[in-house]
Amino acid sequence: MNMKTLFKTPTVVTVFILSIVLGIISCDDNKSKESENESIKDEQQDSIVEIPVKKVEPPMVIHYKIDSLNTSVELDSFKNRYSEAQQKVIYALNRIELRRVRAGKNLVVPDTLFDDIFNYAPFPKNLELLRDIPKTVLISQRVQGIALYENGKLIKWGPVSSGKKSTPTPNGLHYGNYKAREKVSTVDDAWILPFYFNFMNFEGVGVHQYELPGYPASHACVRLDMADAKYIYDWAQQWELTSNGKYIHKNGTPFMVYGEYDYNSPAPWLQLAANNKSNEILDSELKTLEKYKAAYNADEKNIRDFREKEEKERLLAMNSVK
């Protein structure tokens, strides 16, 4: 069949025309799909570029309330309300041991409970004035707390019971001297003091494990929780004596004791319910610590300064030989 004959047949002509039209439509559809795909790609690229940066939330603000355990029923309810780890944190915040908690006791409780007391530190997380001291122990008598710093960074804190009103713990810059796994008290030989670390040699004052009643109660020493006493026993450095044992060659870890406990006001931790910043370090206390730091820097028996002096003397000796 020739072309003329082909196109004279109506059915064939119709089919031929329809195939051309469908081909055109198909091409347009493909172009439309390609265009649509390009548009989707553009939108995907734009969406990747415009992903918002996740905002970092500010540190959580913790507030406190007073839980009055007036009856034994309320005390039992309190113990059932919190896990063992949470109770331990609450007791530490109140500077008291579990066995000293009785009906009629008021306890301060945070609105957000972590299993680690570190989150409730009344001490700065970073203290610039201690930055060039390898290890420092701070003892605040005002808030009855102890803090351990490494080059100005807080690594641990805990509750204490310092000297009572009649036998206060002496404030000042002291140094870790000697330690004993167990020591017999010089006040009463029936008292055994685990993990004792002395910081006032002639006065016989140091830190050690003993019960925490929720107020200053000791005979000048600083009582600690057992875990804290063990930690300091291993962590703090003792003095180094000369070969004849008569003189101090190097000081041990500085123990900086400061502040005064107010016996005429509610316990400082109970005041957190009215002001959650009330236990933070005061400007006047920082000035006291600055004085201690100046005294530390002026003492050649401190590790850092003693080594610097030895190095200077070595260089002077080398130069004199030349």
C-alpha positions as CSV (number, residue, x, y, z in Angstrom):
1,M,0.0,0.0,0.0
2,N,1.4,3.4,-1.0
3,M,1.2,6.6,1.1
4,K,-1.6,8.1,-0.9
5,T,-3.7,5.0,-0.3
6,L,-2.8,4.9,3.4
7,F,-4.0,8.5,4.0
8,K,-7.2,7.9,2.0
9,T,-8.3,5.5,4.6
10,P,-10.2,7.5,7.3
11,T,-9.5,5.1,10.2
12,V,-5.8,5.0,9.5
13,V,-5.6,8.8,9.3
14,T,-7.4,9.1,12.6
15,V,-5.1,6.7,14.3
16,F,-2.0,8.5,12.9
17,I,-3.2,11.9,14.0
18,L,-4.0,10.6,17.5
19,S,-0.6,9.1,17.9
20,I,1.0,12.4,17.0
21,V,-1.1,14.3,19.4
22,L,-0.5,11.7,22.2
23,G,3.2,12.0,21.6
24,I,3.1,15.7,21.9
25,I,1.1,15.4,25.1
26,S,3.5,12.8,26.5
27,C,6.5,15.1,25.8
28,D,4.7,17.9,27.5
29,D,4.0,15.7,30.5
30,N,7.6,14.6,30.7
31,K,8.8,18.2,30.6
32,S,6.2,19.0,33.2
33,K,7.4,16.2,35.4
34,E,11.1,17.2,34.9
35,S,10.1,20.7,35.8
36,E,8.2,19.5,38.8
37,N,11.2,17.3,39.9
38,E,13.5,20.3,39.6
39,S,11.2,22.3,41.7
40,I,11.1,19.6,44.3
41,K,14.9,19.4,44.3
42,D,15.0,23.2,44.7
43,E,12.6,23.0,47.6
44,Q,14.6,20.2,49.3
45,Q,17.8,22.2,48.9
46,D,16.1,25.3,50.3
47,S,14.6,23.3,53.2
48,I,18.1,21.9,54.1
49,V,19.6,25.4,54.1
50,E,16.8,26.9,56.2
51,I,16.8,24.2,59.0
52,P,16.8,26.4,62.2
53,V,19.6,26.0,64.7
54,K,18.5,24.4,67.9
55,K,18.5,26.9,70.7
56,V,20.5,25.9,73.8
57,E,18.3,26.2,76.9
58,P,19.7,28.2,79.8
59,P,20.7,26.4,83.0
60,M,17.7,25.2,84.9
61,V,16.6,27.4,87.8
62,I,16.0,25.3,90.9
63,H,13.5,26.5,93.6
64,Y,13.0,25.1,97.0
65,K,10.2,24.5,99.5
66,I,10.0,23.6,103.2
67,D,8.6,20.1,103.9
68,S,7.3,20.0,107.5
69,L,7.3,16.4,108.7
70,N,5.1,17.0,111.7
71,T,4.0,13.5,112.3
72,S,5.3,10.0,111.8
73,V,2.7,9.5,109.1
74,E,4.1,12.5,107.2
75,L,7.6,11.2,107.7
76,D,6.7,7.8,106.3
77,S,4.9,9.5,103.4
78,F,8.0,11.5,102.7
79,K,10.3,8.4,102.6
80,N,7.9,6.7,100.2
81,R,7.7,9.7,97.9
82,Y,11.3,9.8,97.0
83,S,13.8,7.2,95.8
84,E,16.8,6.2,98.0
85,A,19.2,8.3,95.9
86,Q,16.8,11.3,96.0
87,Q,16.5,11.0,99.8
88,K,20.3,11.0,100.1
89,V,20.4,14.2,98.2
90,I,17.7,15.8,100.3
91,Y,19.5,14.8,103.5
92,A,22.8,16.1,102.3
93,L,21.2,19.4,101.4
94,N,19.9,19.6,105.0
95,R,23.4,18.6,106.4
96,I,21.8,15.7,108.2
97,E,22.0,11.9,108.2
98,L,19.0,9.7,107.7
99,R,19.0,8.4,111.3
100,R,18.7,11.9,112.6
101,V,15.5,12.7,110.7
102,R,12.5,12.4,113.0
103,A,8.9,13.6,113.1
104,G,8.8,17.3,113.7
105,K,11.8,18.0,111.5
106,N,11.6,20.6,108.7
107,L,13.5,19.8,105.5
108,V,14.3,21.9,102.5
109,V,13.4,20.1,99.3
110,P,14.2,21.2,95.7
111,D,11.5,21.3,93.0
112,T,13.8,19.4,90.7
113,L,15.5,16.3,92.0
114,F,18.7,14.9,90.6
115,D,20.5,11.9,92.0
116,D,23.7,13.9,92.3
117,I,24.2,16.6,94.9
118,F,26.7,18.4,92.5
119,N,23.7,20.1,90.8
120,Y,22.9,22.0,94.0
121,A,26.4,23.3,94.8
122,P,26.5,26.6,96.8
123,F,30.0,27.1,95.5
124,P,30.9,28.6,92.0
125,K,31.5,26.0,89.3
126,N,34.6,27.9,88.3
127,L,36.6,30.2,90.6
128,E,39.2,32.1,88.8
129,L,41.3,33.1,91.8
130,L,42.1,29.4,92.4
131,R,43.0,28.7,88.8
132,D,46.8,28.4,89.4
133,I,46.5,26.2,92.5
134,P,46.5,22.5,91.6
135,K,44.1,21.5,94.4
136,T,42.2,23.6,96.9
137,V,39.7,22.7,99.7
138,L,37.2,25.4,100.7
139,I,35.2,25.1,103.9
140,S,32.3,27.5,104.3
141,Q,31.2,27.7,107.9
142,R,28.3,29.9,107.0
143,V,26.6,27.4,104.7
144,Q,28.3,24.3,106.3
145,G,29.7,23.0,103.1
146,I,33.0,21.8,101.7
147,A,34.2,22.2,98.1
148,L,37.1,20.7,96.2
149,Y,38.7,22.6,93.4
150,E,41.3,21.6,90.8
151,N,42.8,24.6,89.1
152,G,39.8,26.6,89.9
153,K,37.2,24.1,88.7
154,L,34.8,22.6,91.2
155,I,35.0,18.8,91.1
156,K,33.1,17.9,94.3
157,W,31.2,19.4,97.3
158,G,29.3,18.1,100.3
159,P,27.8,18.9,103.7
160,V,29.8,19.4,106.9
161,S,29.4,19.9,110.5
162,S,32.1,22.3,111.7
163,G,33.0,23.4,115.3
164,K,30.1,24.3,117.6
165,K,29.8,27.8,119.0
166,S,32.0,27.1,122.0
167,T,34.7,25.3,120.0
168,P,34.6,26.9,116.5
169,T,36.8,25.7,113.7
170,P,39.5,28.4,113.2
171,N,39.1,30.4,110.0
172,G,42.2,30.9,107.9
173,L,44.5,29.5,105.3
174,H,45.7,26.1,106.5
175,Y,47.5,23.2,104.8
176,G,47.0,19.5,104.7
177,N,49.6,18.0,107.0
178,Y,49.2,14.3,107.8
179,K,46.5,11.7,107.6
180,A,45.4,8.5,109.3
181,R,43.0,5.8,108.2
182,E,41.6,5.9,111.7
183,K,42.5,8.3,114.5
184,V,41.5,8.3,118.2
185,S,40.0,11.6,119.3
186,T,42.1,13.6,121.7
187,V,38.8,14.8,123.3
188,D,37.4,11.4,124.1
189,D,39.3,8.2,123.4
190,A,36.1,6.4,122.7
191,W,35.6,8.4,119.6
192,I,37.2,6.8,116.5
193,L,37.6,9.2,113.6
194,P,37.8,7.5,110.2
195,F,39.7,8.9,107.3
196,Y,41.3,11.7,109.3
197,F,43.2,14.4,107.4
198,N,44.8,17.1,109.6
199,F,45.2,20.7,108.5
200,M,46.2,22.3,111.7
201,N,49.1,20.3,113.2
202,F,49.6,21.8,116.7
203,E,45.8,22.4,117.3
204,G,44.9,18.9,116.2
205,V,42.2,20.1,113.8
206,G,41.3,18.3,110.6
207,V,38.5,16.8,108.5
208,H,37.1,13.3,109.1
209,Q,34.0,11.2,108.9
210,Y,31.5,11.5,111.8
211,E,27.7,12.0,112.1
212,L,26.1,15.0,110.6
213,P,23.3,16.4,112.9
214,G,22.2,19.3,110.7
215,Y,24.2,22.1,112.6
216,P,27.7,22.8,113.8
217,A,28.5,20.3,116.5
218,S,32.1,19.3,116.6
219,H,35.1,20.1,118.9
220,A,36.7,22.3,116.1
221,C,37.3,19.5,113.5
222,V,35.1,19.4,110.4
223,R,32.8,16.4,110.2
224,L,32.1,14.8,106.8
225,D,30.0,12.2,105.1
226,M,31.8,8.9,104.8
227,A,32.1,9.1,101.0
228,D,33.5,12.6,101.1
229,A,36.0,11.7,103.9
230,K,37.3,8.8,101.9
231,Y,37.6,11.0,98.8
232,I,39.6,13.7,100.5
233,Y,41.7,11.2,102.2
234,D,42.9,9.9,98.8
235,W,42.7,13.2,96.9
236,A,44.4,15.8,99.1
237,Q,48.2,16.0,99.4
238,Q,50.1,15.9,102.7
239,W,53.1,18.1,103.6
240,E,56.6,17.0,102.8
241,L,59.1,17.4,105.6
242,T,62.9,17.8,105.4
243,S,65.0,14.7,105.8
244,N,65.4,15.2,109.6
245,G,61.6,15.7,109.9
246,K,61.9,19.0,111.7
247,Y,60.9,21.4,109.0
248,I,58.3,21.7,106.2
249,H,59.9,21.3,102.8
250,K,56.6,21.6,100.9
251,N,53.1,22.5,102.0
252,G,50.2,20.1,101.4
253,T,46.9,21.0,99.8
254,P,45.6,24.4,101.0
255,F,42.4,24.2,103.2
256,M,40.7,27.6,103.2
257,V,38.2,28.0,106.0
258,Y,36.0,31.1,106.0
259,G,32.6,32.5,107.0
260,E,30.5,32.5,110.1
261,Y,27.5,30.4,111.0
262,D,24.5,32.5,112.2
263,Y,23.1,30.8,115.2
264,N,20.3,33.4,115.6
265,S,18.7,32.7,112.2
266,P,17.1,29.7,110.5
267,A,19.7,27.3,109.0
268,P,21.0,28.7,105.8
269,W,19.7,25.9,103.7
270,L,16.1,26.5,105.0
271,Q,16.5,30.1,103.7
272,L,16.7,28.7,100.2
273,A,12.9,28.5,100.2
274,A,12.6,32.3,100.3
275,N,15.7,33.0,98.2
276,N,17.3,30.3,96.1
277,K,20.5,32.2,95.8
278,S,21.0,32.8,99.6
279,N,23.6,30.1,100.0
280,E,25.9,31.4,97.2
281,I,29.3,32.8,98.0
282,L,29.3,36.4,99.2
283,D,31.5,39.2,97.9
284,S,32.9,39.6,101.4
285,E,33.8,35.9,101.4
286,L,35.5,36.2,98.0
287,K,37.6,39.1,99.4
288,T,38.6,36.8,102.3
289,L,39.6,34.1,99.8
290,E,41.6,36.6,97.8
291,K,43.6,37.4,101.0
292,Y,44.2,33.7,101.5
293,K,45.4,33.4,97.9
294,A,47.8,36.3,98.4
295,A,49.2,34.5,101.5
296,Y,49.5,31.3,99.5
297,N,51.4,33.0,96.7
298,A,53.8,34.6,99.3
299,D,54.7,31.2,100.9
300,E,57.7,29.6,99.3
301,K,56.8,26.3,100.7
302,N,53.9,25.9,98.3
303,I,54.6,23.4,95.5
304,R,54.3,25.8,92.6
305,D,56.3,28.7,94.1
306,F,58.9,26.4,95.6
307,R,59.6,24.8,92.2
308,E,59.9,28.2,90.7
309,K,62.4,29.3,93.3
310,E,64.4,26.1,92.8
311,E,64.5,26.7,89.0
312,K,65.6,30.3,89.5
313,E,68.4,29.2,91.9
314,R,69.5,26.6,89.4
315,L,69.7,29.1,86.6
316,L,71.6,31.5,88.8
317,A,74.1,28.8,89.7
318,M,74.6,27.9,86.0
319,N,75.2,31.6,85.1
320,S,77.7,32.0,87.9
321,V,79.7,29.0,86.6
322,K,79.8,30.6,83.2
